[in-house]
Amino acid sequence: MSRLENRSALVTGGGQGLGRAVSRRLAQEGAHVTIVDLNEEKGRECVGLITDEGGSAGFVRANVAKRDDIAAAVAEATVDGKLDVLVNAAQYFAMPKALELVTDKDWELSEATGPKATFRFMQLAHPALVASGGASVVNFVSGSALAGIGYTGPYSAAKGAVHALTKVAAKEWARHGIRVNAICPFALTDVQRDMIGTEWDNYTRTAEGSPFGRGADPDTEIAPAVAFLASADSGFVTGTVLYVDGGMTELSTVDYSASPGVFEG
Ligand SMILES: NC(=O)c1ccc[n+]([C@@H]2O[C@H](COP(=O)([O-])OP(=O)(O)OC[C@H]3O[C@@H](n4cnc5c(N)ncnc54)[C@H](O)[C@@H]3O)[C@@H](O)[C@H]2O)c1
């Protein structure tokens, strides 16, 4: 597989979870991948995995909520003035709670790491994306926003904004040959695993009620879908959401109102 040979890619949140799987896959397909993450240990670990596999990768420690960090990351990822692939996967996840209990911090961190970071990465990378002559942006949205899931207010609002931003950018940037799409994934990653056995355990049981009764494998089921959107194989696809969630968003009705009162404090 060499669909991304000689391409440069930047993946936010590339240190763990879906971002890690995506970073590895883009590198396996030939891209030079710049992993951008707050967690230096995990980011560098991912670079090690990629180089051990014969791929090419670098790491930039950055807080995606900070403009200067974003500018530095974009500069590092840009090769010969070009950035071919931008994947916005980093996101702060506020623990589920009723709207009445949402704090300003829950709201502000969700917004700063979600739509604001996605917007800033896209805006600051724009010249390098134009220079690519065929760039692809892949943003991460969520079924919680698209289907409406209770107790996820700040997170869902953030993902709804990312969805809207994806469509606006796709429309504005088609004239520059830049495609902008979103992935709507569903996979049990560390963020949910950390909740297993805790008072939030019910939240993680979503998988049992989904059509396939499980979440995706990040390496074999999520990352290839992102690689498809990143590559010329999806050259006429823009402004869309690719659901890689085993049908969870479109086919099932997840209802956390059946969850224990813990979400209500
Ligand atoms: N896992 C799912 O089922 C699911 C479902 C819908 C949407 N998503 C979205 O997919 C994306 C990846 O999810 P995941 O489950 O792999 O998450 P995760 O929490 O396992 O990984 C997120 C990564 O982002 C990094 N990060 C967080 N805040 C950051 C910041 N301020 N600056 C820089 N890096 C930061 C973390 O260090 C981590 O490496 C997220 O946007 C998430 O909202 C995931």
Ligand as a Chemical Component Dictionary entry (heavy atoms), coordinates in Angstrom:
data_LIG
# 
_chem_comp.id                   LIG 
_chem_comp.type                 NON-POLYMER 
_chem_comp.pdbx_formal_charge   0 
_chem_comp.three_letter_code    LIG 
# 
loop_
_chem_comp_atom.comp_id 
_chem_comp_atom.atom_id 
_chem_comp_atom.alt_atom_id 
_chem_comp_atom.type_symbol 
_chem_comp_atom.charge 
_chem_comp_atom.model_Cartn_x 
_chem_comp_atom.model_Cartn_y 
_chem_comp_atom.model_Cartn_z 
_chem_comp_atom.pdbx_ordinal 
LIG N1  N1  N 0  -13.719 6.421  20.721 1  
LIG C1  C1  C 0  -14.939 6.618  20.218 2  
LIG O1  O1  O 0  -15.810 5.752  20.216 3  
LIG C2  C2  C 0  -15.287 7.948  19.639 4  
LIG C3  C3  C 0  -16.608 8.180  19.230 5  
LIG C4  C4  C 0  -16.918 9.377  18.635 6  
LIG C5  C5  C 0  -15.930 10.331 18.427 7  
LIG N2  N2  N 1  -14.658 10.077 18.856 8  
LIG C6  C6  C 0  -13.658 11.115 18.638 9  
LIG O2  O2  O 0  -12.500 10.506 18.070 10 
LIG C7  C7  C 0  -11.348 11.229 18.484 11 
LIG C8  C8  C 0  -10.338 10.276 19.116 12 
LIG O3  O3  O 0  -10.982 9.634  20.222 13 
LIG P1  P1  P 0  -10.239 8.611  21.173 14 
LIG O4  O4  O 0  -11.294 7.724  21.732 15 
LIG O5  O5  O -1 -9.077  8.027  20.464 16 
LIG O6  O6  O 0  -9.748  9.598  22.337 17 
LIG P2  P2  P 0  -8.562  9.439  23.373 18 
LIG O7  O7  O 0  -8.962  10.251 24.563 19 
LIG O8  O8  O 0  -8.172  8.000  23.573 20 
LIG O9  O9  O 0  -7.329  10.184 22.671 21 
LIG C9  C9  C 0  -7.316  11.581 22.553 22 
LIG C10 C10 C 0  -5.903  12.050 22.331 23 
LIG O10 O10 O 0  -5.942  13.477 22.257 24 
LIG C11 C11 C 0  -4.937  14.027 23.095 25 
LIG N3  N3  N 0  -5.374  15.331 23.601 26 
LIG C12 C12 C 0  -6.410  15.587 24.432 27 
LIG N4  N4  N 0  -6.458  16.892 24.711 28 
LIG C13 C13 C 0  -5.425  17.471 24.038 29 
LIG C14 C14 C 0  -4.941  18.802 23.939 30 
LIG N5  N5  N 0  -5.525  19.809 24.598 31 
LIG N6  N6  N 0  -3.874  19.034 23.150 32 
LIG C15 C15 C 0  -3.250  18.020 22.505 33 
LIG N7  N7  N 0  -3.657  16.741 22.577 34 
LIG C16 C16 C 0  -4.733  16.467 23.333 35 
LIG C17 C17 C 0  -4.771  13.014 24.226 36 
LIG O11 O11 O 0  -3.516  13.134 24.879 37 
LIG C18 C18 C 0  -4.940  11.696 23.475 38 
LIG O12 O12 O 0  -3.717  11.244 22.963 39 
LIG C19 C19 C 0  -11.843 12.323 19.424 40 
LIG O13 O13 O 0  -12.073 13.506 18.692 41 
LIG C20 C20 C 0  -13.161 11.764 19.912 42 
LIG O14 O14 O 0  -14.037 12.749 20.379 43 
LIG C21 C21 C 0  -14.314 8.913  19.471 44 
# 
loop_
_chem_comp_bond.comp_id 
_chem_comp_bond.atom_id_1 
_chem_comp_bond.atom_id_2 
_chem_comp_bond.value_order 
_chem_comp_bond.pdbx_ordinal 
LIG N1  C1  SING 1  
LIG C1  O1  DOUB 2  
LIG C1  C2  SING 3  
LIG C2  C3  SING 4  
LIG C2  C21 DOUB 5  
LIG C3  C4  DOUB 6  
LIG C4  C5  SING 7  
LIG C5  N2  DOUB 8  
LIG N2  C6  SING 9  
LIG N2  C21 SING 10 
LIG C6  O2  SING 11 
LIG C6  C20 SING 12 
LIG O2  C7  SING 13 
LIG C7  C8  SING 14 
LIG C7  C19 SING 15 
LIG C8  O3  SING 16 
LIG O3  P1  SING 17 
LIG P1  O4  DOUB 18 
LIG P1  O5  SING 19 
LIG P1  O6  SING 20 
LIG O6  P2  SING 21 
LIG P2  O7  DOUB 22 
LIG P2  O8  SING 23 
LIG P2  O9  SING 24 
LIG O9  C9  SING 25 
LIG C9  C10 SING 26 
LIG C10 O10 SING 27 
LIG C10 C18 SING 28 
LIG O10 C11 SING 29 
LIG C11 N3  SING 30 
LIG C11 C17 SING 31 
LIG N3  C12 SING 32 
LIG N3  C16 SING 33 
LIG C12 N4  DOUB 34 
LIG N4  C13 SING 35 
LIG C13 C14 SING 36 
LIG C13 C16 DOUB 37 
LIG C14 N5  SING 38 
LIG C14 N6  DOUB 39 
LIG N6  C15 SING 40 
LIG C15 N7  DOUB 41 
LIG N7  C16 SING 42 
LIG C17 O11 SING 43 
LIG C17 C18 SING 44 
LIG C18 O12 SING 45 
LIG C19 O13 SING 46 
LIG C19 C20 SING 47 
LIG C20 O14 SING 48 
# 
